[in-house]
């Protein structure tokens, strides 16, 4: 792309008749030139990043944004796939030994396109594989309860009231490994360990009540800034202390398996 003195631009495509001819001397002097390749398609990612950066300001307590998130993932996957295919064509045209240059750039574009396609595609596949539930707990018979969090969840589509066996049965089938952890230490020490682990993994602590063995916290998802709430309960057990966890999404019928993954990561952290 050529920019001329006094304004005006022209795009000259390599390999075309115009690209093989000398520039018209009657045109104003050239003040700037820029090579445009297929890799410039990656500029689409800037728009995606801008959407993601402002998503947190847009997401309030409206389930419409969950549908928007899935639409954005579909869009991202298809855009990434198209960019990948175009970059692969460019890589073939500029392959080593060919007359045209730019193989490294087009190869980089192909890698970026693969990532842009692979990440949202994997999330969509996870959505299909996960059950349509958003409330996961290590104790389905007596899940940890929220107290301080109730005021913060005012207006959220998803309630903090556990929906009972209908949800529990789906959880047991999909996530049979989600179970409480027993520590060989007294409840006060176990509570400190549980609180430290919650802080270490980046949760925002809302309440910590040692006398009740209760911790409440909020975690914000990476991609869309959705907020999920967590309740941790520490109780005495014959072998020391038992730790139960519950993770609940504020929005959405399903959670892409995020709540179960969060509980697993937290339990691993506690046992380190």
VMD Tcl script that draws the C-alpha trace (Angstrom):
set ca {
  {0.00 0.00 0.00}
  {1.47 3.38 -1.04}
  {0.62 6.73 0.59}
  {1.21 9.91 -1.45}
  {2.14 13.43 -0.48}
  {-1.00 15.52 -0.05}
  {-3.13 12.48 0.70}
  {-4.36 9.48 -1.20}
  {-3.33 5.85 -1.19}
  {-3.14 3.03 -3.68}
  {-2.85 -0.71 -3.20}
  {-0.59 -2.53 -5.65}
  {-1.05 -6.30 -5.70}
  {2.08 -8.28 -6.39}
  {1.97 -10.53 -9.43}
  {-0.71 -8.47 -11.20}
  {-0.20 -6.37 -14.30}
  {-0.17 -3.15 -12.29}
  {2.33 -4.60 -9.85}
  {4.75 -5.40 -12.67}
  {4.63 -1.91 -14.21}
  {6.58 1.18 -13.22}
  {4.71 3.76 -11.15}
  {3.21 6.70 -13.01}
  {5.66 9.60 -12.69}
  {2.74 12.05 -12.76}
  {1.66 10.95 -9.31}
  {2.75 12.94 -6.21}
  {5.86 11.74 -4.33}
  {5.44 8.66 -2.15}
  {5.70 9.46 1.57}
  {4.95 6.04 3.03}
  {4.72 2.43 1.94}
  {3.49 -0.63 3.75}
  {3.66 -4.28 2.78}
  {0.38 -6.07 3.32}
  {0.36 -9.86 3.61}
  {-2.14 -12.48 4.60}
  {-0.85 -12.10 8.13}
  {-2.70 -8.75 8.28}
  {-5.83 -10.81 8.67}
  {-4.68 -11.27 12.25}
  {-5.82 -7.71 12.83}
  {-9.21 -9.31 13.41}
  {-7.79 -10.55 16.69}
  {-7.40 -6.94 17.84}
  {-11.16 -6.54 17.52}
  {-11.70 -9.74 19.49}
  {-9.35 -8.59 22.25}
  {-11.18 -5.27 22.44}
  {-14.47 -7.10 22.84}
  {-12.98 -9.25 25.58}
  {-11.47 -6.25 27.34}
  {-14.82 -4.44 27.51}
  {-16.88 -7.56 28.22}
  {-16.53 -7.15 31.97}
  {-18.22 -3.74 31.73}
  {-21.07 -5.18 29.68}
  {-21.81 -8.30 31.73}
  {-24.18 -7.42 34.51}
  {-27.01 -9.73 35.48}
  {-28.50 -10.45 32.07}
  {-28.52 -13.97 30.63}
  {-28.40 -12.47 27.13}
  {-24.64 -12.11 27.57}
  {-24.25 -15.87 27.94}
  {-25.77 -16.30 24.48}
  {-23.51 -13.51 23.28}
  {-20.49 -15.34 24.65}
  {-21.34 -18.48 22.70}
  {-21.97 -16.43 19.58}
  {-18.57 -14.80 20.03}
  {-16.92 -18.21 20.37}
  {-18.60 -19.41 17.17}
  {-17.45 -16.26 15.41}
  {-13.92 -16.62 16.74}
  {-13.69 -20.25 15.68}
  {-14.85 -19.62 12.12}
  {-12.67 -16.51 11.78}
  {-9.65 -18.43 13.03}
  {-10.33 -21.27 10.61}
  {-10.60 -18.89 7.64}
  {-7.39 -17.11 8.69}
  {-5.65 -20.47 9.02}
  {-6.68 -21.60 5.55}
  {-5.64 -18.31 3.94}
  {-2.32 -18.35 5.77}
  {-1.68 -21.93 4.62}
  {-2.29 -20.87 1.02}
  {0.12 -17.99 1.56}
  {2.69 -20.35 3.06}
  {2.44 -22.58 -0.02}
  {2.88 -19.61 -2.36}
  {5.90 -18.33 -0.41}
  {7.41 -21.74 0.39}
  {11.22 -22.07 0.31}
  {12.38 -22.16 -3.29}
  {9.45 -20.12 -4.58}
  {9.95 -16.69 -6.13}
  {7.91 -14.85 -3.50}
  {9.07 -14.11 0.02}
  {7.21 -14.10 3.30}
  {7.13 -17.79 4.22}
  {8.00 -17.15 7.89}
  {5.27 -14.52 8.22}
  {2.59 -16.67 6.62}
  {3.65 -19.63 8.76}
  {3.29 -17.45 11.85}
  {-0.14 -16.45 10.60}
  {-1.07 -20.11 10.21}
  {-0.06 -20.83 13.81}
  {-2.02 -17.83 15.07}
  {-5.04 -18.88 13.00}
  {-4.85 -22.38 14.45}
  {-4.86 -20.97 17.98}
  {-7.71 -18.58 17.16}
  {-9.70 -21.56 15.88}
  {-8.62 -24.12 18.46}
  {-9.40 -22.22 21.67}
  {-13.07 -21.37 21.01}
  {-13.60 -24.73 19.29}
  {-12.34 -26.54 22.39}
  {-14.64 -24.45 24.59}
  {-17.62 -25.25 22.40}
  {-16.82 -28.95 22.52}
  {-16.54 -28.70 26.30}
  {-19.98 -27.11 26.38}
  {-21.42 -30.05 24.46}
  {-19.73 -32.59 26.73}
  {-20.70 -30.90 30.01}
  {-24.10 -31.39 31.66}
  {-26.46 -28.38 31.73}
  {-25.81 -27.60 35.40}
  {-24.01 -24.71 37.05}
  {-23.96 -25.68 40.75}
  {-21.22 -28.16 41.73}
  {-20.42 -29.30 45.25}
  {-18.49 -31.97 47.14}
  {-21.56 -32.60 49.32}
  {-24.74 -32.98 47.30}
  {-26.80 -33.96 50.36}
  {-25.83 -30.95 52.47}
  {-23.98 -28.47 50.27}
  {-22.11 -25.53 51.84}
  {-24.41 -22.53 52.13}
  {-23.88 -18.93 51.14}
  {-24.48 -16.16 53.68}
  {-22.51 -13.02 52.85}
  {-22.74 -13.75 49.12}
  {-26.52 -13.52 48.95}
  {-26.52 -9.71 48.87}
  {-23.92 -9.67 46.08}
  {-25.99 -12.02 43.94}
  {-29.16 -9.91 44.01}
  {-30.66 -9.95 40.54}
  {-28.55 -12.88 39.29}
  {-30.57 -15.35 37.20}
  {-29.14 -18.34 39.08}
  {-30.28 -18.86 42.67}
  {-28.05 -19.94 45.55}
  {-30.68 -22.48 46.58}
  {-29.48 -25.98 45.71}
  {-31.86 -27.76 43.32}
  {-31.48 -31.17 44.90}
  {-31.33 -34.62 43.35}
  {-32.02 -33.47 39.79}
  {-28.69 -31.63 39.82}
  {-26.89 -34.10 42.08}
  {-27.58 -37.04 39.77}
  {-26.12 -35.22 36.76}
  {-23.07 -34.19 38.78}
  {-22.37 -37.73 39.99}
  {-22.51 -39.01 36.43}
  {-20.35 -36.28 34.92}
  {-17.94 -35.57 37.79}
  {-17.67 -38.63 40.05}
  {-14.29 -37.39 41.35}
  {-15.72 -34.30 43.02}
  {-15.50 -35.32 46.67}
  {-14.58 -33.72 50.00}
  {-11.01 -33.70 51.28}
  {-9.98 -34.88 54.74}
  {-6.91 -33.37 56.41}
  {-5.08 -34.88 59.38}
  {-5.08 -31.61 61.30}
  {-7.50 -29.75 63.60}
  {-10.21 -27.52 62.11}
  {-8.49 -24.22 62.97}
  {-5.33 -25.26 61.11}
  {-7.38 -26.68 58.24}
  {-9.31 -23.41 58.01}
  {-6.10 -21.41 57.71}
  {-4.87 -23.78 55.02}
  {-8.18 -23.50 53.12}
  {-8.15 -19.69 53.31}
  {-4.53 -19.48 52.16}
  {-5.25 -21.78 49.22}
  {-8.23 -19.62 48.17}
  {-6.07 -16.52 48.19}
  {-3.19 -18.23 46.41}
  {-5.30 -19.18 43.40}
  {-6.66 -15.67 43.03}
  {-10.14 -15.82 44.50}
  {-11.62 -12.61 45.88}
  {-12.45 -13.34 49.50}
  {-15.89 -12.06 50.52}
  {-16.15 -13.63 53.97}
  {-13.93 -15.70 56.26}
  {-15.52 -16.82 59.54}
  {-13.24 -19.23 61.45}
  {-15.81 -19.86 64.19}
  {-18.23 -21.23 61.58}
  {-15.57 -22.79 59.36}
  {-17.00 -20.76 56.46}
  {-15.22 -19.07 53.57}
  {-17.04 -17.30 50.74}
  {-15.27 -16.03 47.65}
  {-15.75 -14.98 44.03}
  {-13.75 -16.09 41.00}
  {-13.85 -14.33 37.63}
  {-13.50 -16.39 34.45}
  {-10.64 -15.57 32.10}
  {-12.33 -15.28 28.71}
  {-15.57 -13.42 29.36}
  {-15.28 -12.10 32.90}
  {-18.23 -14.08 34.25}
  {-18.33 -14.22 38.05}
  {-18.77 -17.53 39.88}
  {-19.19 -17.78 43.65}
  {-17.59 -20.31 45.98}
  {-18.46 -21.49 49.48}
  {-15.93 -23.49 51.51}
  {-16.89 -25.33 54.69}
  {-14.41 -26.74 57.23}
  {-15.82 -29.16 59.80}
  {-14.32 -31.55 62.38}
  {-13.86 -35.17 61.26}
  {-12.68 -38.36 62.94}
  {-9.34 -38.16 61.15}
  {-8.95 -34.41 61.64}
  {-10.93 -32.03 59.42}
  {-13.20 -32.29 56.41}
  {-13.29 -29.64 53.71}
  {-16.30 -29.25 51.43}
  {-16.55 -26.84 48.51}
  {-19.38 -25.51 46.39}
  {-18.98 -23.46 43.22}
  {-21.98 -21.77 41.57}
  {-22.23 -19.68 38.40}
  {-24.24 -16.47 38.48}
  {-25.22 -16.74 34.81}
  {-25.99 -19.59 32.44}
  {-27.68 -22.95 32.63}
  {-24.39 -24.78 32.05}
  {-20.83 -23.86 32.99}
  {-18.56 -25.65 30.43}
  {-17.28 -27.77 33.31}
  {-15.65 -24.71 34.89}
  {-17.05 -25.16 38.39}
  {-15.87 -28.77 38.63}
  {-12.44 -27.79 37.30}
  {-12.25 -24.98 39.85}
  {-13.02 -27.33 42.74}
  {-10.42 -29.84 41.54}
  {-7.74 -27.16 41.31}
  {-8.61 -25.83 44.76}
  {-8.53 -29.25 46.39}
  {-5.13 -29.96 44.83}
  {-3.87 -26.67 46.20}
  {-5.08 -27.47 49.70}
  {-3.30 -30.83 49.71}
  {0.05 -29.45 48.55}
}
mol new
graphics top color blue
foreach p $ca { graphics top sphere $p radius 0.5 }
foreach p [lrange $ca 0 end-1] q [lrange $ca 1 end] { graphics top cylinder $p $q radius 0.2 }
display resetview
